[in-house]
Amino acid sequence: MREITDAHVAEPGLAVVEIAAADDKTAFAIQELLATRCATAPADRTTREPGKPGVRLRCFLDLRQEPGP
């Protein structure tokens, strides 16, 4: 995964969430749950780290905006 930069959290209300889950289905379900609560820039794929269990997914949240349709 790419590094989190200052721009990702430059203002109050911006956040980066990294999800670690057993499988893709679980990771995307958690991302969808977050999307119902706040505006997100969703991830379209998960990553796997060699030698580590499960998958990782990173999404970007904007608590200043309402969730999209």
Buried (B, 14 or more C-beta within 10 A) or exposed (E): EEEEEEEBEEEEEBBEBEBBBEEBEBBBEBBEEBBEEBBBEBBEEBEEEEEEEBBBBBBBBBEEEEEEE
